[in-house]
Amino acid sequence: LLSDLAGQLMHQFTANLGAVPEFQLDTEKLLTFAELLKRWTEKMDLIAPAPLEKIVESHLIDSLAALTLTDFGAGKPQGYLDIGSGGGLPGMVFAIQ
């Protein structure tokens, strides 16, 4: 199960995206990705081992921070390059959106 704290962290970040009204985070899919990332990290060292709350805070929210700096979701074709920083971040987070 996803922890309550992880959900609260995602809700807090969503509330801070007020400047981008047309953008809606798919919190359920993002938290599922965080859970999968945690599970597979135990087997494949994708990121540093951490509790789910820390993965959400340190990886997902950091990846999502770029959404506040761009026209993400504004109906314009966009190009982004994921340089392979590990664990599919930030590319998978962007793709979920």
Disulfide bonds with the S-S distance in Angstrom:
none
